[in-house]
């Protein structure tokens, strides 16, 4: 087997990338927005100055940061720019939301003399680990964490949540689009249910931005997490939408940046690239989602012709109940890692599920939660599409899978 590439030049130009749910290439608009802030020109110190400094260069950097905040907030439908908190990515945003809101909401009730004896939070059983791990940490701190079970297609229904709610629930978190199987949750209904019971609502919207309708104000959520590199922006930048007056305790203490929610010198270049990518993602969402939905449906129909393939969920043609960019299935008699590496050798980048857990040998918790048997789940394959995916890419992928028909060899 060939060694992994030692540098970017070792990946051939005819290599076909089909792992957009894991990360996306920088789009030209993001590069253009970032470029002025990546140069070390003495005539433009605002390009690299600390945005928290009081001198002219610092004020210029701060102005650029706030312009990016305004652009991003407007793109996602926030009513105030200050509701957008820039951070290092969706993982940090999820941690800030889960731990910060839970602790602050409990403290608020204590001050009101209404502290629950058994403080609870509710998350879905198919959340990303960036939500499940901080939720687990709250258990060690005395919170009760309850997990909402999805149906066999990966959906969480309002009635399921209603049955779990009581006065002790402080926070509910349900991912808007599942990153593995692509199920799109009824977030607006779920948020309304949570609010009716006096709980706050957070959604991890990382896979939703630019792929489905997204307006945080219209959805009625109190918090939502985003990541730049899922929409053509740079890695290492994300944001938490935190609705005004939503209680949240800071997770990172220091200089008090980002409204005191996230201390640390901000990444001005990254924020500018993120804002530009978000603006493009939302502006092109309807047309791009339609294009990807057509490609997704073609791929599902083509893969159904292969005896080695079984779709994990039932995605009807043109369905908006599933994300337009994710195709997920189970391969018979072959484990994910083997299939991924064989396809990689044939020039295709695909995955078995969330990139954050790709080095784990454990079966996906998402597949377990929807009732997929362990042996079958070991053959999971996720193909995810994006801005530069073409129909020809998918035709060649299907041929590559067909060429590997005898998986045992």
C-alpha positions in Angstrom: 0.0 0.0 0.0 1.3 3.4 -0.9 2.3 5.8 2.0 0.0 8.7 2.8 1.0 11.9 1.0 3.9 13.7 2.6 2.7 17.0 1.1 -0.1 18.6 -0.8 1.8 18.1 -4.0 1.7 14.3 -3.6 -2.1 14.3 -4.1 -2.7 14.0 -7.9 -4.8 16.5 -9.7 -7.2 13.7 -10.9 -8.0 12.8 -7.3 -11.8 13.1 -6.6 -12.8 14.6 -3.3 -16.1 13.4 -2.0 -15.8 14.1 1.7 -17.3 17.6 1.9 -19.2 16.8 5.1 -15.7 16.5 6.8 -14.2 19.7 5.2 -14.4 21.8 2.1 -11.9 23.6 -0.1 -11.5 27.3 0.4 -13.7 29.1 -2.0 -12.4 32.1 -4.0 -14.7 34.6 -2.1 -13.2 33.5 1.3 -9.6 33.7 0.0 -10.3 37.3 -1.4 -11.7 38.4 2.0 -8.8 37.0 3.9 -6.0 38.0 1.7 -5.5 41.6 2.9 -5.1 40.3 6.5 -2.5 37.8 5.7 0.2 40.2 4.4 3.1 41.5 6.5 3.3 44.9 4.8 4.6 47.7 7.0 2.4 50.2 5.1 -0.7 48.3 6.3 -0.2 47.3 9.9 -4.0 46.9 10.3 -3.5 43.7 8.4 -1.8 42.1 11.3 -2.5 44.4 14.3 -4.3 43.2 17.4 -8.0 44.2 17.1 -8.1 45.0 20.8 -5.4 47.6 20.6 -6.3 51.3 20.9 -3.9 52.7 18.3 -5.0 53.4 14.7 -3.9 50.0 13.3 -5.7 48.1 16.1 -8.9 50.2 15.5 -8.7 49.3 11.8 -8.3 45.6 12.6 -11.2 45.9 15.0 -13.4 47.6 12.4 -12.7 44.7 10.0 -13.6 42.2 12.6 -16.9 43.9 13.4 -17.7 44.2 9.7 -17.2 40.4 9.5 -19.4 39.9 12.5 -22.2 42.1 11.0 -22.0 40.2 7.7 -22.1 36.8 9.4 -24.9 37.7 11.7 -27.0 39.1 8.8 -26.3 35.9 6.8 -27.7 33.6 9.4 -30.7 35.8 10.3 -29.5 37.1 13.7 -31.1 40.3 14.8 -28.0 41.8 16.3 -24.3 41.5 15.2 -23.4 41.0 18.9 -25.3 37.7 18.9 -22.5 36.2 16.8 -19.5 35.1 18.9 -16.4 34.1 16.9 -14.5 31.1 18.2 -12.2 28.4 16.9 -14.9 26.2 15.4 -18.1 24.4 16.0 -16.6 22.1 18.7 -15.8 25.1 20.8 -19.2 26.6 20.0 -20.9 23.4 21.1 -18.9 23.3 24.3 -19.7 26.9 25.1 -23.4 26.4 24.5 -23.9 23.1 26.3 -21.8 23.9 29.4 -22.2 27.6 29.5 -26.0 27.7 29.1 -26.6 24.8 31.5 -24.6 26.4 34.3 -25.9 30.0 33.7 -29.5 28.8 33.4 -29.2 26.9 36.7 -27.6 30.0 38.4 -30.4 32.2 37.0 -33.1 29.9 38.5 -31.2 29.8 41.8 -31.3 33.6 42.0 -35.0 33.5 41.3 -35.5 31.0 44.0 -36.6 28.4 41.5 -33.6 26.1 41.3 -34.6 22.5 40.4 -33.5 19.8 42.8 -32.7 17.7 39.8 -31.3 19.9 37.0 -31.6 18.2 33.6 -30.5 18.7 30.0 -31.8 16.8 27.0 -29.8 16.0 23.9 -30.5 13.7 21.0 -28.7 10.3 21.0 -27.3 11.1 17.5 -25.5 14.3 18.3 -22.0 15.0 17.2 -19.4 14.1 19.9 -18.8 17.9 20.3 -22.3 17.9 22.0 -22.3 14.5 23.6 -18.9 15.0 25.4 -19.7 18.2 27.2 -23.1 16.8 28.0 -21.4 13.9 29.6 -19.1 16.2 31.6 -22.2 17.9 33.1 -23.3 14.5 34.5 -20.1 14.5 36.6 -21.1 17.9 37.9 -24.6 16.8 39.1 -26.7 17.4 36.0 -29.0 14.7 34.7 -28.6 14.1 31.0 -31.3 12.4 29.0 -30.9 11.2 25.4 -33.7 11.4 22.9 -33.9 8.3 20.7 -34.5 8.8 17.0 -36.6 6.6 14.8 -35.0 4.2 12.3 -34.6 7.0 9.8 -32.8 9.3 12.2 -35.5 11.7 13.1 -36.4 13.3 16.4 -40.0 14.3 16.7 -41.6 17.0 18.8 -43.9 14.4 20.5 -40.8 12.5 21.6 -39.3 15.6 23.2 -42.7 16.6 24.8 -42.8 13.3 26.7 -39.4 14.0 28.2 -39.9 17.6 29.3 -40.6 18.8 32.8 -39.8 21.8 35.0 -36.3 20.5 35.7 -35.1 20.8 32.1 -32.8 23.7 31.6 -31.5 23.0 28.0 -32.4 21.0 25.0 -29.9 20.4 22.1 -30.7 18.7 18.8 -28.5 18.9 15.7 -30.2 20.5 12.8 -28.7 18.1 10.2 -27.1 14.9 11.2 -23.5 14.8 9.9 -23.5 11.0 9.1 -26.9 10.1 7.6 -28.2 13.6 6.8 -31.5 13.6 8.6 -32.9 17.1 8.9 -34.6 17.7 12.2 -37.8 19.9 12.8 -35.8 22.4 14.8 -38.5 25.1 14.8 -41.0 22.7 16.4 -38.5 21.3 18.8 -37.5 24.7 20.0 -41.1 25.7 20.5 -41.6 22.6 22.6 -38.6 23.3 24.8 -39.7 26.9 25.3 -43.2 25.9 26.3 -41.6 23.9 29.1 -39.4 26.8 30.2 -36.2 25.3 28.7 -33.7 26.9 26.4 -32.8 25.4 23.0 -29.5 24.9 21.1 -28.8 23.4 17.7 -25.6 22.3 16.1 -26.2 23.8 12.7 -22.8 23.0 11.3 -24.0 20.8 8.4 -27.1 22.9 7.7 -25.6 26.3 6.6 -26.0 26.6 2.9 -27.7 23.2 2.6 -31.2 23.9 3.9 -33.3 26.9 4.9 -31.6 28.6 7.9 -32.7 31.7 9.7 -31.9 31.5 13.4 -34.5 34.1 14.4 -37.2 32.4 12.4 -36.3 29.0 13.9 -36.6 30.4 17.4 -33.4 28.9 18.8 -31.5 30.4 21.6 -28.1 29.2 20.4 -26.6 27.7 17.3 -23.1 26.4 16.4 -21.3 26.9 13.1 -18.0 26.1 11.5 -16.3 27.9 8.6 -14.5 25.0 7.0 -17.8 23.2 6.3 -18.9 26.0 3.9 -15.7 26.9 2.0 -14.2 29.0 4.8 -10.9 28.5 6.7 -10.3 25.9 9.3 -9.9 27.0 12.9 -12.8 29.5 12.8 -16.4 29.0 13.9 -19.2 30.9 15.7 -21.8 30.5 18.3 -25.1 32.4 17.7 -26.3 33.3 21.2 -29.6 35.1 21.2 -29.6 38.4 23.2 -30.3 37.9 26.9 -29.7 34.1 26.8 -27.9 33.2 29.9 -24.4 31.7 29.2 -21.3 31.4 31.3 -18.0 32.0 29.6 -15.9 28.9 29.0 -12.6 30.7 28.3 -11.5 33.5 30.7 -9.0 36.2 30.1 -9.2 39.5 28.4 -13.0 39.5 28.0 -13.1 39.5 24.2 -16.3 38.5 22.3 -18.6 40.1 24.8 -16.8 38.3 27.6 -17.9 34.9 26.2 -14.7 33.9 24.6 -11.5 35.5 25.7 -8.4 35.5 23.4 -7.1 37.6 20.5 -9.5 37.2 17.6 -8.6 35.7 14.3 -9.4 38.7 12.1 -8.5 37.0 8.8 -10.4 33.9 9.6 -13.5 35.8 10.7 -13.4 37.7 7.4 -13.1 34.5 5.4 -15.9 32.9 7.4 -18.2 35.8 6.9 -17.6 35.8 3.2 -18.2 32.1 2.9 -21.4 32.3 5.0 -22.7 35.1 2.8 -22.1 33.0 -0.3 -23.5 29.8 1.3 -26.8 31.5 2.2 -27.1 33.5 -1.1 -26.6 30.3 -3.2 -28.4 27.9 -0.9 -31.5 27.3 -2.9 -29.8 26.8 -6.2 -26.9 24.8 -4.8 -29.2 22.6 -2.7 -31.2 21.8 -5.8 -28.1 20.8 -7.7 -26.8 18.7 -4.9 -30.1 17.0 -4.4 -30.2 16.0 -8.0 -26.7 14.5 -7.7 -27.6 12.8 -4.4 -30.6 11.2 -6.0 -28.6 10.0 -9.0 -26.0 8.5 -6.7 -28.5 6.7 -4.5 -30.2 5.3 -7.6 -26.9 4.2 -9.2 -25.5 2.6 -6.0 -28.8 0.6 -5.6 -27.7 -1.4 -8.7 -24.7 -2.7 -6.8 -25.3 -5.9 -4.8 -22.6 -4.9 -2.3 -24.5 -1.7 -1.3 -27.4 -1.1 1.0 -28.7 2.4 1.8 -28.7 3.2 5.5 -31.8 5.4 5.3 -34.7 5.7 2.9 -34.2 8.9 0.9 -37.0 9.5 -1.6 -36.1 11.4 -4.8 -36.2 15.2 -4.2 -36.7 14.7 -0.4 -35.9 17.7 1.7 -36.1 15.6 4.9 -32.5 14.6 4.3 -29.5 16.9 3.5 -28.8 17.3 -0.2 -25.1 16.6 0.2 -24.9 13.4 2.1 -25.2 9.8 0.8 -24.8 7.0 3.4 -24.9 3.3 2.9 -23.6 -0.1 4.2 -21.2 -2.3 2.3 -21.5 -6.1 2.7 -18.6 -8.1 3.8 -16.1 -5.2 4.1 -15.3 -2.9 6.9 -15.3 0.9 6.4 -11.6 1.4 6.8 -10.8 -1.2 4.1 -13.3 0.3 1.7 -12.1 3.9 2.3 -8.5 3.0 1.7 -9.2 0.9 -1.4 -11.3 3.8 -2.9 -8.5 6.2 -1.9 -6.1 4.0 -3.9 -8.5 4.4 -6.9 -8.5 8.2 -6.5 -11.6 8.9 -4.4 -11.9 10.4 -1.0 -14.9 9.2 1.0 -15.4 8.5 4.7 -17.2 6.1 7.1 -18.8 8.9 9.1 -17.8 11.9 11.2 -14.1 12.9 10.6 -13.7 13.6 14.3 -14.0 9.9 15.1 -12.5 8.4 11.9 -9.5 6.9 13.9 -11.8 5.1 16.3 -12.6 1.4 15.8 -15.9 1.8 17.6 -19.1 1.4 15.6 -20.9 4.8 15.0 -23.2 5.8 17.9 -25.5 7.2 15.2 -25.9 3.9 13.5 -26.4 2.1 16.8 -29.1 4.6 17.8 -31.1 4.0 14.6 -31.0 0.2 15.1 -28.3 -0.8 12.6 -26.7 -4.2 13.7 -23.1 -3.9 14.8 -21.7 -6.2 12.0 -23.6 -4.2 9.3 -22.5 -0.8 10.8 -18.8 -1.8 10.4 -19.3 -1.4 6.6 -20.6 2.2 6.8 -19.7 4.5 3.9 -20.5 8.2 3.7 -20.1 10.0 0.4 -20.6 13.8 0.7 -20.9 16.3 -2.1 -20.1 19.9 -2.5 -19.6 23.0 -4.6 -17.1 21.4 -7.0 -18.7 17.9 -7.3 -19.9 17.0 -10.8 -22.1 14.3 -12.3 -19.0 12.8 -13.9 -17.3 12.4 -10.5 -20.2 10.3 -9.4 -20.3 8.2 -12.5 -16.6 7.4 -12.0 -17.2 6.6 -8.3 -19.9 4.1 -9.1 -17.6 2.4 -11.7 -14.9 2.3 -9.1 -17.2 0.6 -6.6 -18.4 -1.9 -9.2 -14.7 -2.7 -10.1 -14.2 -3.7 -6.5 -17.2 -6.1 -6.6 -15.2 -8.9 -5.1 -14.5 -7.2 -1.8 -12.9 -10.3 -0.3 -9.9 -10.2 -2.6 
